[in-house]
């Protein structure tokens, strides 16, 4: 709705000629409409990505659960589209989402036997996005690298963001996890985001979620699970913390022996 109103605002200004000053402004907008709309869509795209990060603050987000009701035809894509998980090596199954009523763009969803959903992308994707595998998180600060490739014959504008499910609730912060890029035809770029875990973060399995939106508003989603083991192991030379119950029991035994 916001995107529709934003574009209509340009068209209304460009098509209204009540006075010479509005006519001059409208003509200037028409001459530069491509640049104006591109800049506005870039702003909208970034706002959409920030909204996704906000949604991830306390929730676990799987976008197929949000749009599945709009696709009347959901079926296996077939063995040629199945494959192997790039993160754990297990078998993956590909599902196709198609709409013959309202002609929503078809999508492909890949599900790993072990990791669950690992990719949810347009069926006719212009971009290819890959997350580097991070099986274990052994330190309080971790880096996640990813690549974006433009497979189209035209320049591609794309925005991206990465975060963990329920990141704010877990106390995870990040740097470089949201950004924009413009890729030439056939170009591939690599980016890296850094994530910081709070002290004493419990051992757990966490899900990294990555989203991307192109200038054509194509939505990409990728995910991988990681084992978080960021608590520093206790050294053998480090004395164990005092246990009041154990001290009390030791005093009791000593008293029995002296008596």
C-alpha positions, 0 to 999 in steps of 0.5 A, a space after each residue: 500500500 505504501 509503495 502504491 501511494 508513493 508511486 501515485 504521488 509522482 504520477 499525480 504531481 507529473 499529471 497536474 497542471 493547474 498553474 505554470 509553476 506546477 506545470 514546470 515541476 510536473 514536466 521536470 518530474 516526468 523527465 526524471 521519473 526513472 531516477 525518482 521512482 528508482 530512488 523511492 523504490 530503494 527507500 521502500 525496499 530498505 523499509 521492508 527489510 527493516 520491517 523484517 528485522 523488526 518481525 524477527 526481534 521476538 519471533 521465528 519467521 518463515 515467510 512461506 507460512 505467511 503467503 502459502 494461503 495465496 497459492 492454490 497449487 502447492 506440489 513437489 517440483 520433482 526429483 530433478 529439482 531436489 538435491 543436497 543441503 549445502 550446509 549439512 549434506 542431507 537430502 533436500 526436497 523442492 516444492 513449487 508454489 503456483 497461482 493460476 488465479 491472480 498470477 502471483 509469481 511462482 516460487 520454489 521452496 527447498 526443505 532439508 531433511 535435517 535443517 528444515 527450510 533452507 531456501 524460498 526464492 522466485 521460480 524465475 530468479 534473477 539473482 543467486 544468493 549463497 550463505 557460507 556454511 557456519 556449523 558451529 558458533 564457538 566465539 562471542 563474535 561471529 562472522 557470516 559471509 554470503 555472496 550475491 550473483 546477478 544472473 540477468 543481462 541487466 543491472 540489478 539493484 538489491 537490498 539484503 538483511 541477515 539476523 537470527 530468529 528472536 535476536 533481540 530476545 536472545 540479546 544478539 547484536 549485529 554489524 553490517 547485516 543490512 545493506 544495498 548493492 547494485 550489480 552489473 550483468 553477471 557480477 558476483 559480490 561478497 559481503 560479511 556481517 558480524 554478530 555478537 552474542 551476550 556473555 553466558 549465551 546458552 548452548 543452543 541451536 539457532 537459525 540464521 535468516 537472510 532476506 533480499 529484495 531486488 529492484 523488481 521486488 523479488 523476495 529471496 529467503 535463505 536459512 541455516 541452523 548453527 550450534 551456538 557454543 559461545 560460553 568459555 569452557 572452564 579451565 581445569 586449573 580454575 577452582 570450582 565455585 563455592 557450594 554452600 550445601 557441600 560445605 555444610 555437609 563437609 562440616 557435618 561429616 567432620 563433626 561426626 568424626 571428631 565426636 
